[in-house]
Amino acid sequence: MNEEDILAGIAALRSGWRDSRDRRLFCKRELAAQGKDAAGVRHDGEYKRLKKTQRHYTKLIRRLERILNRKRARHEKKD
């Protein structure tokens, strides 16, 4: 993987992360409108699934950023 591929992957994952976040916040607003309190929202299955998806995207983004930073550090060390 070269730097451009990694950056493209990070951009795609961030887009997915944002989409997941928007859907999760929409779900939260809908549940609150239905009269659920904060604990009820947290225990909702759909909300939990969206939160888990968002955490997964976060892990993947951090992993690619770590790889990118290591590549950049190695490149600077060579110069």
N, C-alpha and C positions, 0 to 999 in steps of 0.2 A: 504494500500500500504506500503510495506516495502522498505527499502533503495535500495535494489538490483533492485526491480521493477521500482522505480523512476529513477535510473541511466540508466537502459535499455531503459526506455521511452525517457529520455533526449538524449541518443545516437541515437535512431531511429529518433527523431525529428531533431537533428543536421544533420543527413544524408540527410533528406528531405530538410532541409534548404540549405545545400550545393548544392544539385541537382537543387533546384529552383534558386539559385544564378548563377550557371553555365549556366542554360538555359536563364536567364535574360541577363547575360553579352554576351552570344552568340547572342541573339536577338538584343542587342544594337549594337554589331559589324556589324551585317548584315544590320541593318537600316542605320548605318553610311556609310557602303559601298555603299548603294543605293543613298547616297547623302543627307540624312536627317541631319539637324542640331540638336543641343541638345534639343531644344524646340520640334522639330518634333518627336524626339525619345521619349521624355517624354509623348507626347500626343498619342502615338501609343497604340492601344487597347491591343495587346498581351503583350507589355512591361508593361503596367499598371497592367494587370492581374497577371503577374509574380511577380511584385513588391509587390502587395497586398498579394499574397501567401507567399512571403518571410516574410513580416511583421507579418502575422498570425503565422507562425512557430516561429518567435522571441517571440511573446507573450506567446505561449504555453511553450516554453523552459523556459522563465523567471518564469512562474507560477510554473512549476515543480521544478525549482531551489529554489524558495521561500519556497515551501513545504518541500523540502529536508533540507534546512537550518534551518527551524523551528523544524523539527524532531531532527536534530543534536543538536540544542541548548537545547531542552527539555531533551535530553539524557544526555548532559553534566551537566545540572542543577541538575539532579537526583543524579549524582555521587558525 
